[in-house]
Amino acid sequence: MRPALIAILLAPGACGSVAADADAEAVDAPSDGSSGADGSPPAPDSPPPACDLVAPFDPPMMIGAVSSTANEVSASLTPDERKLYFVRETAGTSLVRTTLVSTRASTGSAFGSPGPVGGADATFLAVSISGDDRTVFVMRTTVADGFDVFRATRPTPSDDFGMATPVDPLNSPNGEERPFLVDGGRAAYFASDRGGDWDLFRAPVTGDSVGVPVRLDAISEVGPFETNPVVTADELTIYFQKGNRILVAQRAQPGDRFGDPLEVTELTSPNAERPMWLSADGCRIYFVSDRPGAGALDVYVAAKPAL
């Protein structure tokens, strides 16, 4: 199996957009701030963006506290960006994988020294944490077909994770990798080579139930593999890796096909970039790269310019 690679970026205007309900009846809002036609108060204005969403990302910075001379091969954060989960590969007489977590007091603080995640084991190769910090989807090595998607849960964020079990609706006789849980947990995106080439798929998630995955035809093409999907909470924008490049695609409504993908040029380098996670406001992207750093693979963050 080929390792998955990617990086991410925010497409102009992608975050904060809302798909209109086609069956809903539109009501013009009064322009003078008075009550609406049904007597309800006017809807509040959307909060101003925290950054210039149409601008390119600034140059990325390596997160030193979690980057080492070993390989950091995946990363996932909680919505408040105060906990960063990642998998570290250490070479020796045999390859050792450890799932670690680093915390910080606020987004303006530095991450502290990482510690082990209770319940994780050496077969975890990539992790995607749920918004409530109690469920993790993992890419796990298997004897049968190389990689499959597993899930582990815990009662509270301070507990150890229980035994990881396969997410059968996502897995096939071929390989599945790089699961990404949408913020809110209503969908899982992942890559699979069940069609003979690495393509992207989406499956609905409702509680513990996972639906049948559907191939994202508009962005899954024959040629360089697609992997490492990272999707905004409204599911209107997807970042993914194609070859060693980071691409982005958008759509108007969650049920629509994605449009033609575009390269995120400011995150592309001569090296391989793996997108991992995007902040809720779209201002920061976290990714793994083998560009020169502490080791062969390190964790980076790139931010949009502040307003």
C-alpha positions, 0 to 999 in steps of 0.5 A: 500500500502507498502511504497517504499524503496531503495538506490543506487550505481554505478556499475563498468564501468556503467557511460560513456559507449556508445552503438554502433549503430549496423547499423553504419559503423565502421571507424578506427581512425588514431593512430597518431592524424591526420585527419580521413578518411573523413578529419574531425579532430580526435574525442577528448578523453573522459574526465578522470573520476572524481573518481574511478568508479570501487571502492565501495562507501565510507561510506555514510554521512547524509546531515544535512541541509535537515535531521530533526527529521521528515521523509524525504521520497524522494529526487531529484537533479538538474544536477548541484547538487546545488538544492535538492528537497525533501518531509518531513513528519511531524507526529502530530494529522495528517500526514503533507507532505511538498515539500521543496528545499535546495540550495547551491553555489557549490557541495563543499558547504553545503546545506542551510536551505530548503524552500517550493516549490511553487505549491506543495501540501500535497498529494506529496509523492515523487518527480523527477525533470527534468534536466531543473528544470521546470517539476516534476513527483510526486508520489501522494496519491489518494482516488481510488488506493492509489498512482498514478503518476502526473506531474506539470510544470512551465515556469521558475525555479523561478516560482511556479509549476502549478496544478499537473495532472495525467500522464494517460499512467503510471497509472492503477487501481492499484498503481503506485509509485516512478517515476524517470525521466531520465536525459534529460527527454526521459524516465520515470521509476516507480514501479507498482503493476498492476500485483499483485506484485510491479514491475519496468516499463519504458515509453518513454517521448517526450516533453509532450507526454508519451508512453505506459509503458513496464515491465522490465521483467529481473529484475521484479520477484515474491517475495520481491517488486522492487521499487525506480528505479534510472537510468543512463543518457544512460539507461545502468545501473539501481539501485533499491530497492528489499526488503530492499536491493539496487541492480544494473543491467546493459545492453549493449544497451538501447533496451536490457534486463537488466542482472542479478541484483547484490547487492550493498553491501557497501550501504546495512545495517540492515535498509532500503535504498531507492535510489533516485538520481545519479550524472552525473559522477557516483561519488555520490549517494543520498538516503534515509535511516532509519539507525540511524540519525536525524530522522526515515528517512534521506537523505544521500550521498555516494561518490566514492573515488577521483582519 
